Amino acid sequence: MNEKLVQELNDLSLSNYEAKVYLTLVSKGPLTAFEISEATKIPYPKVYEAINKLKIKNIVEISLETKHKKFKAVEPFIAFQRLVRKKEEEIAELKNKTKEISELIEKQRFPEKPEGRIWVSQGDREFLERVSVMAAKANHYAYGITRKFSRIAELDEEVIRAAKRGVKVKLIGTANFDRISLARAHWYTANNIEIRIIELEEQPRICLIDGKEVCMRIDNENDSEVIWSDNKSLVNLLKTYFEFLWEKARKFEPGQKIL
């Protein structure tokens, strides 16, 4: 038994027994439960347990033409498509559920009064998630300073919604393009986002909206520090800084290539 393949199937949500049964059926063809047990050394009752789970996942088939039931593996390409589709359905259901739960919890949240707060957290993903939340709240403008034009699904959705409801979205890129960042920049311009470019050696990633909130990502050797604030003085300072860079920066052309 190829243990590496068993581990790979574990990652596709198959247990060890399920993976071994499936791989045995693929390599040896249709077998009875007893034959599977003999080939895999899995206890006979556990073979049926694994087969039932594989049937639920719709990746084994049963033959009723012989005296003893035989089981056959669905072709790997089709089987894996079914596993992926099942996982996508579970993720979609989880997204809907978490949205409903977050809305219920939000109603119970203690209303905070704006007090010029400053909060610190860590991580690239944390920054992009915070920016997504800010974009969802923007009514007039959302400005950003970036190096790689990073994207995640939540940010994509909120940027598109913001642009459609008339929010002025502007991005300043501060580094030369590679293939990936250029493709990302083209995606933004295709969704009505204005982009300008100015090369800067060191520059925090920044997002600010409506003169109300700002979020910065400051990189260090080990991780990224994320700073969020609704402090008016800080927000106004960074808005002025953004507008200064915007005037200095050159317009990004949709047909631009890697330098």
C-alpha positions in Angstrom: 0.0 0.0 0.0 1.4 3.4 -1.0 1.3 5.3 2.3 1.9 8.6 0.5 -1.2 8.2 -1.5 -3.1 7.3 1.6 -2.0 10.5 3.2 -3.0 12.5 0.1 -6.5 10.9 0.3 -6.6 11.8 4.0 -6.3 15.5 2.8 -9.4 14.9 0.6 -11.4 13.9 3.7 -11.0 10.1 3.5 -10.0 8.2 6.6 -7.1 5.7 6.6 -9.5 2.8 6.1 -11.5 4.5 3.4 -8.3 5.5 1.5 -6.9 1.9 1.7 -10.2 0.4 0.6 -10.5 2.8 -2.3 -6.9 2.4 -3.5 -7.2 -1.4 -3.3 -10.3 -1.4 -5.4 -8.5 0.9 -8.0 -5.5 -1.4 -8.2 -7.2 -4.8 -8.0 -10.6 -4.2 -9.5 -14.0 -5.3 -8.1 -13.8 -7.2 -4.9 -16.0 -8.6 -2.2 -15.8 -7.2 1.3 -14.0 -10.4 2.4 -11.4 -10.0 -0.4 -10.9 -6.4 0.5 -10.3 -7.4 4.1 -7.8 -10.0 3.0 -5.9 -7.5 0.8 -5.8 -4.6 3.2 -5.6 -6.5 6.5 -8.5 -4.3 7.7 -10.9 -6.1 10.1 -14.0 -7.3 8.2 -16.5 -5.2 10.1 -14.4 -2.1 9.5 -14.3 -2.8 5.8 -18.1 -2.5 5.6 -18.0 0.6 7.7 -15.4 2.2 5.2 -17.4 1.0 2.2 -20.6 2.6 3.6 -18.8 5.9 4.0 -17.3 5.7 0.5 -20.8 5.0 -0.9 -22.1 8.2 0.9 -19.2 10.1 -0.8 -20.4 8.4 -4.1 -17.0 7.1 -5.0 -17.7 3.3 -4.9 -20.2 1.3 -6.8 -21.9 -2.0 -6.0 -22.5 -5.0 -8.3 -25.6 -7.1 -7.5 -25.1 -9.6 -10.3 -23.0 -12.1 -8.3 -23.9 -14.2 -5.3 -21.7 -12.0 -3.0 -21.7 -8.3 -3.4 -18.7 -6.9 -5.2 -17.5 -3.3 -4.9 -15.8 -1.2 -7.5 -14.0 2.1 -7.3 -15.3 5.0 -9.3 -12.7 6.2 -11.8 -10.2 8.5 -9.9 -10.8 11.6 -12.0 -14.6 11.4 -11.5 -14.3 10.4 -7.9 -12.1 13.4 -7.0 -14.4 15.8 -8.9 -17.2 14.5 -6.7 -15.1 15.0 -3.5 -14.2 18.5 -4.5 -17.8 19.4 -5.4 -18.9 18.0 -2.0 -16.3 20.1 -0.2 -17.4 23.2 -2.2 -21.0 22.6 -1.2 -19.9 22.3 2.5 -17.9 25.5 2.3 -20.8 27.4 0.7 -23.1 26.2 3.4 -20.5 27.1 6.1 -20.2 30.7 4.6 -24.0 31.1 4.7 -24.2 29.8 8.2 -21.3 32.0 9.5 -22.9 35.1 7.8 -26.2 34.4 9.6 -24.5 33.8 12.9 -22.3 36.9 12.6 -25.4 39.0 11.9 -27.1 37.6 15.0 -24.1 38.2 17.2 -23.6 41.7 15.7 -27.0 42.7 17.0 -25.8 41.9 20.6 -22.5 43.8 20.3 -22.0 46.6 22.7 -22.0 49.9 20.8 -18.6 51.5 21.0 -18.2 55.2 21.0 -15.6 56.7 18.7 -12.7 57.8 20.9 -9.8 58.0 18.5 -8.9 54.4 19.2 -5.8 52.6 17.9 -5.8 48.8 17.7 -2.9 46.5 16.8 -2.9 43.0 15.4 -0.6 40.8 13.2 -0.5 39.1 9.8 -0.9 39.7 6.1 -4.3 38.0 6.0 -5.5 40.0 9.0 -4.7 43.2 7.1 -6.6 42.2 4.0 -9.6 41.0 6.0 -9.7 44.4 7.9 -9.5 46.2 4.6 -12.4 44.1 3.3 -14.5 45.2 6.2 -13.5 48.8 5.7 -14.4 48.7 2.0 -17.8 47.3 2.9 -18.5 50.4 5.0 -17.1 53.0 2.6 -19.7 55.5 1.3 -17.6 58.2 -0.5 -14.0 57.0 -1.0 -11.5 54.2 -0.3 -7.8 54.9 -0.8 -5.0 52.4 -0.7 -1.2 52.1 -1.0 0.1 48.7 -2.0 3.1 47.0 -3.4 1.7 43.8 -4.8 -2.0 44.6 -5.3 -2.8 41.6 -3.1 -6.3 40.1 -3.4 -8.5 37.7 -1.4 -12.0 36.6 -2.2 -13.7 38.8 0.5 -11.7 41.9 -0.7 -12.6 41.3 -4.3 -16.3 41.2 -3.5 -16.3 44.3 -1.3 -14.2 46.3 -3.8 -16.6 45.5 -6.7 -19.6 46.4 -4.5 -18.0 49.6 -3.4 -17.3 50.7 -7.0 -20.8 49.8 -8.1 -22.4 51.9 -5.4 -20.3 54.9 -6.4 -17.4 54.8 -4.0 -14.3 56.4 -5.4 -11.6 53.7 -5.1 -8.0 54.7 -5.8 -4.8 52.6 -5.4 -1.2 53.7 -5.5 1.4 51.0 -6.4 4.8 51.6 -4.9 6.9 48.8 -6.6 7.8 47.7 -10.1 5.5 45.0 -11.5 6.2 41.3 -11.7 3.8 39.0 -13.7 1.5 38.4 -10.7 1.2 42.0 -9.5 0.6 43.2 -13.0 -2.2 40.7 -13.5 -3.8 41.8 -10.2 -3.5 45.5 -11.2 -5.3 44.8 -14.5 -8.1 43.1 -12.5 -8.5 46.2 -10.4 -8.7 48.5 -13.4 -11.1 46.2 -15.1 -13.4 46.8 -12.1 -13.2 50.6 -12.4 -10.5 51.2 -9.8 -8.1 54.1 -10.5 -4.4 53.2 -10.2 -1.3 55.3 -10.2 2.3 54.2 -9.8 5.2 55.7 -7.8 8.3 53.7 -6.9 9.2 54.0 -3.2 11.9 51.9 -1.3 10.1 51.4 2.0 6.4 52.0 2.4 3.7 50.6 4.7 0.5 49.3 3.1 -2.3 51.7 3.9 -6.1 51.8 3.5 -8.3 54.7 4.5 -12.0 55.4 4.0 -14.2 58.4 4.1 -11.9 60.3 6.5 -13.1 58.0 9.3 -10.8 55.0 9.5 -7.3 54.0 8.5 -5.5 50.6 8.5 -1.7 50.2 8.0 0.5 47.1 7.6 4.1 47.5 8.7 6.4 44.6 7.8 9.2 43.4 10.0 11.6 40.4 9.9 9.2 37.9 11.4 5.7 39.1 10.7 3.5 42.1 9.8 2.1 44.5 12.3 -1.4 45.7 11.5 -2.6 49.0 12.9 -6.2 50.2 12.7 -7.5 53.5 14.0 -10.3 56.0 13.8 -8.2 58.7 15.3 -9.1 61.8 13.3 -5.7 63.4 13.4 -4.0 60.2 12.2 -6.7 59.6 9.5 -6.3 63.2 8.2 -2.5 63.0 8.2 -2.5 59.8 6.1 -5.2 61.2 3.8 -3.0 64.2 3.1 0.0 61.9 2.5 -2.0 59.8 0.1 -3.2 62.8 -1.9 0.5 64.1 -2.0 1.7 60.8 -3.5 -1.3 60.7 -5.8 -0.3 64.0 -7.4 3.3 62.8 -7.8 2.4 59.3 -9.2 2.0 58.5 -12.9 -1.2 57.0 -14.3 -1.3 53.2 -14.7 -2.1 52.3 -18.3 -4.2 49.1 -18.8 -1.8 47.9 -21.5 1.3 48.4 -19.3 3.8 45.6 -19.3 6.4 44.3 -16.8 9.4 46.7 -16.6 
